[in-house]
Amino acid sequence: MYRIIEVNIEINKGILCKEWGKFEIHNSNPCDLMIRIIDKNMNYEIEEYTIKNDIEKCYKINDSIILWGNEEKSFHLIPGNDINDILTLLLHLFYTKIVNKKVIQLHSSLISHQNQGVMFLGPSGIGKTTQAELWQKYRSSLIINGDIVFVQETESGFLGWGTPWHGSSPYCENTSVPLKAMVVLKQAEQNSIRELTGFEKVTEVSNSVFYPQWLENGMELCLETLDHLLTSIPVYELRCCPDEDAVRLTEQTVF
């Protein structure tokens, strides 16, 4: 069984990559998501799968398929040949479960510095993982995740969580950190930083949020949490080069 952001996930066969070992638990806690890998039988080159539950929905990526049963926590998985497709489907299910706990998913990297979290946001290739690595190199900060971050609203503030999903980045840790700031990255020849406000702040962060549009109330839940996040956590725009000066400038501004 795996525990990710207070959600217990049970998978009946070991098909996942090694990073998931960081999230494995060994106890008898009840599961919140139950994934059953369906065995394949071959009859005259025809694939046969035995399904026990009634199926309400089906999600498919290439040759990987998730069958959504009539029980809210029980699902069937027909795994394909690409582990990334399988992980994407599992992420889809996980977000469905976790968004009800005031959690949103963002395309970003997350570091822990002085036990406080800083997120770097921006499109693919902008340098999110690079900035995180600079903080690791020059400030010995912990990279919690390099590409996919979940943020949870709690009574005491917002937490940034690591999960086994980490996109193209190799970094993922099973831990959380109180969120201090979000930093939107822009590439530039000189380093500069400024705090964002108003519509600009909303737009820059919203562009990095994954919205669970497949859920009937998913957008509403996500936007409510996002509104609280933007009200509580400062957002900065960092125009930067990949160097130590960018780290120093951000550190002086945020901390």
C-alpha positions as CSV (number, residue, x, y, z in Angstrom):
1,M,0.0,0.0,0.0
2,Y,1.1,3.6,-0.7
3,R,0.3,6.7,1.2
4,I,0.3,10.0,-0.8
5,I,-1.0,13.3,0.8
6,E,-3.1,11.4,3.4
7,V,-4.6,9.1,0.7
8,N,-4.0,5.3,1.0
9,I,-3.7,3.6,-2.4
10,E,-3.7,-0.2,-2.7
11,I,-2.4,-1.8,-5.9
12,N,-2.5,-5.6,-6.1
13,K,0.6,-6.0,-8.3
14,G,4.0,-4.3,-8.4
15,I,4.1,-2.5,-11.8
16,L,5.3,0.9,-10.7
17,C,8.7,2.6,-10.9
18,K,11.1,2.6,-8.0
19,E,10.2,6.2,-6.9
20,W,7.0,4.8,-5.5
21,G,9.0,2.9,-2.9
22,K,9.4,6.1,-1.0
23,F,5.7,6.3,-0.5
24,E,5.1,2.6,0.5
25,I,3.6,1.9,3.9
26,H,3.3,-1.4,5.7
27,N,0.2,-1.4,7.9
28,S,-3.4,-2.4,7.8
29,N,-5.0,1.1,7.4
30,P,-8.1,1.1,5.2
31,C,-7.5,2.1,1.6
32,D,-9.0,5.1,-0.1
33,L,-8.2,4.0,-3.7
34,M,-8.1,0.4,-4.7
35,I,-6.5,-0.4,-8.0
36,R,-6.8,-3.9,-9.4
37,I,-4.6,-5.0,-12.2
38,I,-6.6,-7.2,-14.6
39,D,-4.9,-10.3,-15.8
40,K,-4.9,-11.0,-19.5
41,N,-5.8,-14.3,-21.1
42,M,-5.1,-15.0,-24.8
43,N,-7.5,-17.1,-27.0
44,Y,-6.6,-17.3,-30.7
45,E,-4.8,-13.9,-30.6
46,I,-7.7,-12.3,-28.8
47,E,-7.1,-10.7,-25.5
48,E,-9.7,-11.6,-22.8
49,Y,-10.2,-9.7,-19.5
50,T,-12.5,-10.7,-16.7
51,I,-14.3,-7.8,-15.1
52,K,-16.3,-8.4,-11.9
53,N,-17.8,-4.9,-11.2
54,D,-20.3,-2.9,-13.3
55,I,-18.4,-0.2,-15.2
56,E,-19.5,3.4,-15.3
57,K,-16.6,5.1,-17.0
58,C,-13.5,4.2,-19.0
59,Y,-10.3,6.3,-19.4
60,K,-7.7,5.3,-22.0
61,I,-4.3,6.5,-23.0
62,N,-2.8,4.6,-25.9
63,D,-3.0,0.9,-24.8
64,S,-3.5,1.6,-21.0
65,I,-7.1,1.7,-19.7
66,I,-8.7,2.5,-16.4
67,L,-12.2,1.1,-15.8
68,W,-14.2,3.1,-13.3
69,G,-16.5,0.9,-11.2
70,N,-19.7,1.8,-9.4
71,E,-17.8,1.9,-6.1
72,E,-16.1,5.3,-5.6
73,K,-12.8,3.8,-4.5
74,S,-12.5,0.7,-6.6
75,F,-11.0,0.7,-10.1
76,H,-9.6,-1.8,-12.6
77,L,-6.4,-1.1,-14.6
78,I,-5.5,-2.8,-17.9
79,P,-1.8,-1.8,-18.1
80,G,-0.2,-1.0,-21.4
81,N,3.4,-1.1,-22.4
82,D,4.3,2.5,-21.4
83,I,4.8,3.1,-17.7
84,N,4.2,6.8,-18.3
85,D,0.7,6.1,-19.6
86,I,-0.1,4.0,-16.5
87,L,1.2,6.8,-14.2
88,T,-0.9,9.4,-16.0
89,L,-4.0,7.4,-15.4
90,L,-3.2,6.9,-11.8
91,L,-2.6,10.6,-11.4
92,H,-6.0,11.2,-13.0
93,L,-7.6,9.0,-10.4
94,F,-5.6,10.4,-7.5
95,Y,-6.5,14.0,-8.4
96,T,-10.1,13.0,-8.5
97,K,-9.9,11.8,-4.9
98,I,-7.7,14.6,-3.5
99,V,-9.3,17.7,-5.0
100,N,-12.1,17.2,-2.4
101,K,-9.5,17.7,0.3
102,K,-8.7,21.3,-0.8
103,V,-5.7,20.2,-2.9
104,I,-4.7,21.5,-6.3
105,Q,-2.1,20.4,-8.7
106,L,0.4,22.8,-10.3
107,H,3.1,22.4,-13.0
108,S,6.0,23.6,-10.9
109,S,9.1,22.6,-8.9
110,L,9.2,22.8,-5.1
111,I,12.1,23.3,-2.7
112,S,12.3,23.4,1.1
113,H,14.6,26.1,2.3
114,Q,14.9,26.8,6.1
115,N,11.8,24.5,6.4
116,Q,9.8,26.8,4.2
117,G,8.6,26.0,0.7
118,V,9.3,28.0,-2.5
119,M,7.6,27.0,-5.8
120,F,8.9,27.8,-9.2
121,L,6.3,28.1,-11.9
122,G,6.3,28.4,-15.7
123,P,5.9,26.4,-18.9
124,S,8.0,23.4,-19.8
125,G,11.6,24.4,-20.6
126,I,11.6,27.7,-18.7
127,G,14.0,26.4,-16.1
128,K,11.9,25.2,-13.1
129,T,14.2,22.2,-12.3
130,T,17.3,24.3,-13.0
131,Q,16.3,26.9,-10.5
132,A,15.6,24.2,-7.9
133,E,19.0,22.7,-8.6
134,L,20.7,26.0,-8.1
135,W,19.1,26.3,-4.6
136,Q,20.3,22.8,-3.9
137,K,23.8,23.6,-5.1
138,Y,24.3,27.0,-3.4
139,R,21.9,26.8,-0.4
140,S,21.7,23.0,0.3
141,S,17.9,23.2,-0.2
142,L,15.9,20.0,-0.6
143,I,14.2,19.5,-3.9
144,I,10.8,18.0,-3.0
145,N,9.6,17.8,-6.6
146,G,10.9,19.0,-9.9
147,D,7.8,19.2,-12.1
148,I,4.5,18.4,-10.4
149,V,3.5,19.9,-7.1
150,F,0.3,19.5,-5.0
151,V,-0.7,22.3,-2.7
152,Q,-3.1,21.7,0.1
153,E,-5.0,24.3,2.1
154,T,-5.0,23.5,5.9
155,E,-6.2,25.3,9.0
156,S,-2.7,26.7,9.6
157,G,-1.9,27.7,6.0
158,F,-0.8,26.0,2.8
159,L,1.4,22.9,2.4
160,G,3.4,22.0,-0.7
161,W,3.6,18.2,-1.1
162,G,5.9,15.8,-2.9
163,T,4.3,12.8,-4.7
164,P,5.7,10.0,-6.9
165,W,4.6,11.9,-10.0
166,H,7.5,14.1,-11.1
167,G,7.2,14.5,-14.9
168,S,10.6,14.8,-16.7
169,S,12.4,15.8,-13.5
170,P,14.1,13.1,-11.4
171,Y,13.2,14.7,-8.1
172,C,10.4,13.5,-5.8
173,E,10.4,13.2,-2.0
174,N,7.8,11.9,0.3
175,T,7.5,15.0,2.5
176,S,5.6,18.3,2.7
177,V,6.6,21.9,3.6
178,P,4.7,25.1,4.6
179,L,4.5,27.2,1.5
180,K,6.3,30.6,1.7
181,A,6.1,31.9,-1.8
182,M,5.5,31.2,-5.5
183,V,8.0,32.4,-8.1
184,V,7.0,32.7,-11.8
185,L,10.1,32.3,-14.0
186,K,11.0,34.3,-17.1
187,Q,14.2,34.0,-18.9
188,A,16.3,37.1,-19.2
189,E,19.9,38.3,-19.6
190,Q,19.9,40.1,-16.2
191,N,18.3,39.1,-12.9
192,S,15.4,41.0,-11.5
193,I,12.4,40.3,-9.3
194,R,9.1,41.9,-8.5
195,E,5.9,41.0,-6.6
196,L,2.8,40.4,-8.8
197,T,-0.6,41.7,-7.8
198,G,-4.1,41.8,-9.2
199,F,-5.0,40.2,-12.5
200,E,-1.4,39.6,-13.4
201,K,-0.9,37.5,-10.3
202,V,-4.0,35.5,-11.0
203,T,-3.2,34.9,-14.6
204,E,0.4,33.8,-14.1
205,V,-0.5,31.2,-11.4
206,S,-3.6,30.0,-13.1
207,N,-1.6,29.1,-16.2
208,S,0.3,26.5,-14.1
209,V,-2.8,24.9,-12.5
210,F,-4.2,21.6,-13.7
211,Y,-8.0,21.7,-13.6
212,P,-10.0,18.5,-13.1
213,Q,-12.6,19.3,-15.8
214,W,-13.8,15.7,-15.9
215,L,-15.4,16.1,-12.5
216,E,-18.9,17.7,-12.2
217,N,-17.7,20.1,-9.5
218,G,-14.0,19.8,-10.1
219,M,-13.5,23.3,-11.5
220,E,-15.5,24.8,-8.7
221,L,-13.5,23.0,-6.0
222,C,-10.2,23.8,-7.7
223,L,-10.9,27.5,-8.2
224,E,-12.0,28.0,-4.6
225,T,-8.7,26.6,-3.3
226,L,-6.8,28.6,-5.8
227,D,-8.5,31.8,-4.7
228,H,-7.5,31.2,-1.1
229,L,-4.0,30.4,-2.2
230,L,-3.6,33.6,-4.1
231,T,-5.0,35.6,-1.2
232,S,-2.6,34.0,1.3
233,I,0.8,33.4,-0.5
234,P,2.8,36.1,-2.3
235,V,3.7,35.6,-6.0
236,Y,6.9,37.0,-7.6
237,E,8.1,37.3,-11.1
238,L,11.7,36.4,-11.4
239,R,13.5,37.3,-14.7
240,C,16.7,35.5,-14.4
241,C,19.8,33.7,-15.6
242,P,20.7,30.3,-14.3
243,D,23.2,31.5,-11.8
244,E,23.8,32.0,-8.1
245,D,22.8,35.7,-8.3
246,A,19.3,34.6,-9.1
247,V,19.2,32.5,-6.0
248,R,20.6,35.4,-3.9
249,L,18.2,37.9,-5.2
250,T,15.2,35.6,-4.6
251,E,16.4,34.7,-1.1
252,Q,16.8,38.4,-0.1
253,T,13.3,39.2,-1.4
254,V,11.4,36.1,-0.1
255,F,13.1,35.5,3.2
